[in-house]
Amino acid sequence: MANKSDNSDKVTEATKEKLPRRDFLKKGGAAVATAVGVAGVLSVGSIHAKNKSRQKKRLAMVIDLRKCFGCHGCSVACKAQNDVPLGVWRSWVITTEKGKYPNVKRQFLPVLCNHCENTPCAKGCPASAIVHDKNGIVQQLEDRCIGCGYCIQTCPYKMRFKHPTKKVANKCNFCTERLDQGLKPACVNTCNSKARSIGDLNDPNSEVSKLIAHNPVKTLLPEQNTKPKVFYIGLDDSMYEKRASVIN
């Protein structure tokens, strides 16, 4: 009986030693799982945004040139929506021709402010009148602008102009007032062929993110390193070269 008691005591002591160890393993496993979860979130976040605030959006536009047939509806809608005076444009369509007669085809290239993340126009503005808003849109603050025209000269895309009556710089703002109402920009809404899309680059489920993920895209003047947020599907080299010759 004494031997039985001794053995029982040993089993009890061993069990007491194992219980804390099990608790520790459970807690340790939970900690590891938590750490893995955090690491996964950080990894996914780093793919979509490396800026300081992951809460901010990065609105971008994708233009599918395979669908554009040069109707200029986007240009007209832009002028009507934003009351753009005659003789100046926020958005327009450049027409080029490719090939030799009789095998010639027309190409259409809609252009607008590229809403660059690395903005040369903002860097040189003496009045700090150019800012990125909460959606990553490059905004021109008319109340600060002194009309010096420096930003017009430094924009490599030549997408800025001086408003003939206001005497301040003006450009596309992705129809911010429409976005604030939950509407699409006028050019996107009007496009008959649905060649334009707008969405958040930080959202992998947005339409623009999916288009960029599944299609080869190009930007204008990539050598300028402006990090533009207007992307093109179907932009060939000949169209690009003609576009560059127009603006330089």
Number of C-alpha atoms within 10 A of each C-alpha: 6 7 8 9 10 11 12 12 12 12 12 12 11 11 12 11 11 12 11 11 12 11 11 12 12 12 12 12 12 12 12 12 12 12 11 12 12 11 12 12 10 11 11 11 15 13 10 16 17 10 10 7 8 13 11 15 18 22 21 24 23 24 25 22 19 14 16 20 14 18 13 20 17 23 21 17 19 24 19 12 14 15 9 18 13 8 7 16 20 21 23 20 18 16 14 14 13 12 9 8 7 6 7 10 11 11 20 20 20 19 19 20 21 25 24 20 16 13 22 17 21 22 13 14 18 14 14 14 18 22 16 16 13 12 16 19 24 23 19 20 15 15 9 13 19 16 17 15 17 15 26 20 16 17 18 19 20 17 21 24 18 17 17 14 7 10 15 19 23 25 23 21 18 26 18 17 14 13 13 9 8 9 13 19 22 22 24 24 15 18 19 16 14 14 18 24 22 19 21 20 22 22 17 16 11 15 17 24 20 14 17 17 11 9 12 12 17 18 17 21 16 10 8 12 12 18 17 20 20 22 23 24 19 16 21 12 10 13 19 16 12 14 19 14 9 11 11 8
